[in-house]
Amino acid sequence: MPDYKAKVASAGFSKRELLGFKRHFRQLKATYHPNLTAELTLPALIGEEARKSIIMTRYYIVAILLSTLAAYIFSDWSYLFMPACMLFFALLDVRSSAREADRTIVCQTKLMVLAVKLWF
C-alpha cells in the first residue's frame, strides 16, 4: 500500500488539480452514507479516477497496434489510414473525458500515466 500512495504522490499533479480532486472527495463524502465512505481516502480516489481515465483509451491503443501490424503483415501501407483515424478518435475521447470530469487535458494525461504506473 505505501508503494501505491508513493505513486499517487509522485504523479506530478499541480495544486489546482489536487484541490479539484479534494472537492470531488468532499462531494462524495457528503453525498454517501459515512459507512460507505469510511475507508475512502484521497489517494484511493485519485487512483480510481486514474483507472477510469484509461478505460476506453486502452482499446484504441490495441486497435492501433493491430491495424499497424496488419499493414506490416500484408505489406499494404494503405492500411495505415486506420491507425491514424483511431489515434484521432483516441484524442477526442481523452478530450471529452477531461471535459466531462471538469479537468484539463494535462490533468487527464497525468491520470492516464498514473494508471499505467499503477499497473506495474
N, C-alpha and C positions, 0 to 999 in steps of 0.2 A: 504493500500500500504506500509506503513512503516514496517508492520509485514513481508511482502514479502521480502523487502530489508534486514531485520534483519536475516531472514532465510538463504538468499543467503550469507550474510556476515559471518554468523556463521557456514558455511558448512565445514570449515577447509581446504580450498584449499591452496596449497603452492604458493610461489611467482612465481615459474616457471609455474605452471598451470594457474595462473591468467594472466601472460604475454602471454600465449598461447591463452587464451580467448580474451585478448586485441588485439592480432594480427588478430584473426578471426573477431573481431569487426571492426577493421580498414579496413580489406579487404571488408567487407560488405558495409561499408560507402563509400569506393572508387568505388565499383562496381555499386551500385544502385544510382538512382537519389536522390538528397538531400530531395526532397519532400516525397519520400517513407521511408527514414530513419530518418526523423526529430524527431520522437518520440522514436526511438530505443536507449536504454541505455544498458550499460554493464550488470547490474543485470538482465535486461529483457532477454538479450541474453543468459546469464548463465541459467536462469530459463527455457528458451525454449530448450536449449541443454539438460537440466536435463529431461524434458518431453520426448524428443526424445530418450534419453538413455534407457528408461524403456519400450518402446512400445512393443517390442517382448518378453521381459523377463516376463512381467506380464502374458502372455498367457502360457508360460512354467510353471509358478508357479501354475496357475489354473489347468493345466493338471496334474501336480504332485499331487496336493491336491485331485483331482477327482480319480486318479488312486489309491492313497493310501486309499481313502475312499472305493473304490470298493474292494480292497484287504481285508479291515476290514469287510465290509458287507458280502462278500461271504466266508469269513474265508479261503481263498486260498492265502497263503502268497507267492505263486509263481508269483502273480500279482505285487509284489514289484520290479520286474525286470524293468517294465515300468517307474516308477518314477526315478529309477537310471539312465536309459537312457535319460529321459527328463532333469534331472539335468546336465548330461554331455553335452547335446546339448545347454542348457541354458548357461553353462560356455563357450562353444565355441562361442555362439552368443555374449556374453559380450566381449570376446577376439577380435573377428572380428570387432565388433563395435568400440572398442578402437583403433584398428589398422587403421580402415577406417578413423576415425576422427583425427588420428595422436596424440593420447593421450596414457597415461599409463593406465594399468588396474586399478590401485589405483584411478586415477582421474575418470575413468569411474564408479567405485563403489561409489565414493563420489557423483557423479552426480545422480546415482540411489537412494542413500539415501536422497539426497536433493529433488528429485521428490516425494518420499514418504512423506517427511516432508511438502512439498507444498500442498499435498492433504489434510492434517489435520491441 
